[in-house]
Amino acid sequence: MSAAKLSLEIRPPSTPDELHAALTLARIALEPQWRFDEPALTRCMDDALIGVIDRDVLGIAALHDGHKAAVNLVAVRSDARRRGVGTALVEAACRELRKRGHHTIVAAGAGPYLWPGIPRDLPGAVDFFNARGWQFDVGVYDLTRSLLDYTTPADVVQRAREAEIDFGPADERERDHIASVALDHWYPGWDQHFARSAPDDVIVGRHRNGEVVAGLIVGQPNRGSSWEPMLGPGITTIGCVGTMSTCRGKGIGTALVAHASELLRQSGGTTCHIGWTVLLDFYGRLGYQPWRSYAMAAMNEA
């Protein structure tokens, strides 16, 4: 029976009970492959639609309306699958985002997202979007590495010395500088990530003349990371790794990641997570290996 014949009502949650039911449905649908803490799922559901019949929540679609529009999560209760509920929710989500002025909508990876794309290890997820005409692009990876045995290779240290680069936490002025030039050298949205970060969480590479030539953002251990339920206590993160365009090819980026890994180990980190990358060889030099992979997909307005 189709969603239309089921008289499915699609709308935002209107009561705390409906939001709780939506969060419970999402958690059950994702496990055991994916386990997120309650705050991560709640943030993802800040802008969401639910599919309801007689006050019974059968499915959810989490949206994001920002510099990129996204359908960040789709979940349908197991006893309501293959009845058009997921399709109806995604179509309604796309209509809503187009009403807000968006012409391209991505499958995950924007705003308070849970993942950068469609998880390949979530049964049926890639096939679901593929069957509905979403256009697929190059996939990406999340990487991890144990910090318990981390040491920086000697050649990485030597190249940084030859480039006359030192590394350390940013001060407020350096953080603001990185944020102000991020769009000139790196990716959309990185300016906002750096601007929102505490200076101590921004690690920079400085030439000995004082010029900041590289930067990244770390997530310190024991700060309630959304990855902790899957990767354990002491989880840390490294993100937004970039070298200024005029200084690439000198080993600065690798040395910056190495220095951040050392700092996180010294701070009590047990594992480091690096999300949303295709640079397997770059991070592989320091022992980071693929943990999860994702398909990237988008729907463009006809």
N, C-alpha and C positions, 0 to 999 in steps of 0.2 A: 504494500500500500504506500502511495507517495505521501510526501509531506503535506501537499495541498489537501489530499483526501483525509489526512489525519487532522485537518483544521489546525495546523501548527501556527501558533502566535509567536512572532519574533519581535522582541523589544528589549530595551535595557532592563536589568534587574531593578525591581521597584521596592523591595523590602530587604531587610537584613537576612531573613530566612532564605530568600531567593539567591542572594549573593553567597550565602553559606552553602546552599545546595550546588551552585555553580562551581565553587571552589572544590567541594568534595568530589564532584563529577570529574573535574579536571585532574585532580590528584589520582583518582582511581584509574582514569584512562591512560595516564602517563606511566604509572608504575607497572612492572618493576624496573623497566629500562631507565626511567627518569624519576628522580626523587628531589623535589624542591621544597625548601622551607615555606611556611605559610606567608611570610612577608613577600617573598619573590612572586608567588602566585597571586597574591592580593594586588601588588603593584601592576602586574600584567592585566588584571581584570578591572583596572580603573576606568577603562572605556571598553564596554563589552555589550554584546547582544546575547540573549538567551532564547532558546526555542522551548515554548511552553504549551502544554495541553492540560486543561483543567488544573492549573496551578502546579503541574508536574514538570520539572525542568528535565528536558530530554537531551539538550545539547547547548553548547556555548561557542561563541567566537569572540576572541579578544582583538580589539582594534588599536591602531595607533595613528594619530593625526598630527604629524610634525613635518620636518623638512622632507621626510620620506613617509608615505602612507603605507601601512602594513596590516595584514591579517596575521597576528602574532601567534595565535593558538586556535585550533579547532578541535573540539572533543564532543563525542556523542556517546550517550549511555549505551552500554553493550547490548541491551535488549531492544534498542531503537535503531540499530545500525542497518544499513542497506535498505532504508525506507525513504531516503531523500532528505533526511534532516540535516546532514552535514552540507549537502549541496545548497539547500535553501538558506542556511546560515551564512555560507560564504557569499552567495549571490546578494543577500541582504547587506552584508558587511561592505561589499564592493559598491553597491548602490549608495550606501550612507557616506562612504569616503569620497565618492564622486560628487555627491551633493555638496561636500565641503571644499570642492575645487581641485581634487586630485585626479590626474589622468593616468598615472602609473601606480600600481599597488604591488608591493612585494609580499611574498610569503615569508613572514617572520623577519627579524633583524632590525627593527626600529623601535625607538622609545624604550620603555621598561621591558625589553624583550627577554625571553628565556633562552634563546639560541639565535645564531646568526642566519640560519636557513631552515630547511625542512630536514629533520633528523633522519638519516638513512636507516637507523636501527629501530625506528618506530614503525611497527608493522602497518603496511598499507598507506602510510602518509605520502610518500612520493607518488605512488600510483594514483592516489586520490586527486592530487593537483594536476598530474599529467593528463588524466582522463577528462578533466574539465578545461583543457585548452590553455593552461598556463605555460608561458615560454620559459625554458630552462637555460641556464648559463653555467659557467664553470663553477664547480663545487669548492667548498672551503672546509677547513679543519679547525678543531680545537686540539691543542697540544698540552701535554703534562710532562713533568719531570720531578723525581724525588730530589729534595734539597738536602737530605740527610748525608749524602755522600758527594755533594757538589763541590768541585774545585775548578777554577778557571784554567784552561790550557795555557801553557807558557807562551805559545806563539800569539795568542790573543792579546796577552799583556804586552808583548813586545811591539806589536803593530800599533797599539794605542800610544806607547811611548814614542815611537817613531813619528807619529802624527802630532805629538805634543799635546795630547788631550788628557785632562783629568776629569774625574767623575764624582758626583755627590748630589745630595738633595738641593733643590732650588731654593732661593730666597723668594720673597714675594715679587720683587721686581722681575726676576728671571721667569717665574711662573707666568706673570702677566705678559712678558715679551713672547714666550712660547705660544701662548693663546692668541696673541695678536698676529703672529706670522704663520700659524698652523695652516690656514687655508691656502697660503702661497706655496707651501711645500708638500702638504699631505692631503688628507681626505676630508670631504664635507662632514661636519659634526665634530671633528677633532678639536676645533677651537673651543667649542662648548665644554667638551670633556676636560680639557686643560684648565679652562677658566673656573670650573666647579671644583677642581681638586685642591686640597690643602698643599701649600708649597712643599712640605716634607714628603708628600706622596708623589711629587714630580722629581724624577732623577734626570739630571742633565749632564751632558758632556761639554766641557769648557776648554777652548784652546787656551794656551798659556798667556795669550794676550788679553784674556777675559771674555772673548766672544763665545756665546752659547751656540753650539753647532749641532746639538742633538738632544732629544728628550724622550721620556716615556713616563707612564703612570703606573704606580704599584698599588696593590691592595695588600695591606699588612695582615699578618695572622691574627686570628681571634677577633675578627670584626663582624662576625655573622654573615660570612659570604654565602650566597645562594648555592654555591658548589659544595658546601660542607657536608650536606647529607649524602653526597655521592663520593666525595674525595677525602672526607674525614677531617678531624680537627687539625688546626694548623695550616689550613689551605691558604695560599697566597695567590696573587695574580699579577701579571705584567700585561700592559696594554698600551695602545697608541705609540708604538715604537717607531721613531722617525729620525733620520739624519737630514740636515738641511741639504737641498739639492746641489749646492756648490761644493759639498764636502763628502760626497759618496765615493765608494770604492776604496776606502782607506782602512777598512776594518773597524770604523768607529761604532757602527750600529751593533756589531757583534760584541765589542768590548762593553758597550753600554748595557746590553742585556746581561752580560756576564757580571758586571758590577752590581746590577740590581739583584741578580740571583744570590750573590754573596751577601748583600745587605739583608735580604729576606731570610736567608738561612741563619744569619747572626741574630735576627729578631725572633727566632723560634719557629720559623716556617718549616713545615714538613714536606709539602708538595707545592709546586707552582703550576698554575693554569694560565695558558696563553690562548686567547680565543680569536676566532675569525681570521684565519691566515691561509695563504697558499704557499708560504715560504718554508717548505719542509726542510730544504737543504740549509737555509740560513740558520734556523733554530736548531736543526739537527747537529750542527757543529758543537753545540753545548749540551747535547744529550736530550733535547726535547723531542718527544715522539708523538704521533697522532693518537688521540684519545677517542674523539668522535668526529664523524664527517657529516656534511650537510649538502643537500642539493639547493641551489639558488634558483628561485622562480619568480616571475612577475606576470601581472596581467595588465596589458595596455588597453586603454579605451579605444574602441573601434571607431 
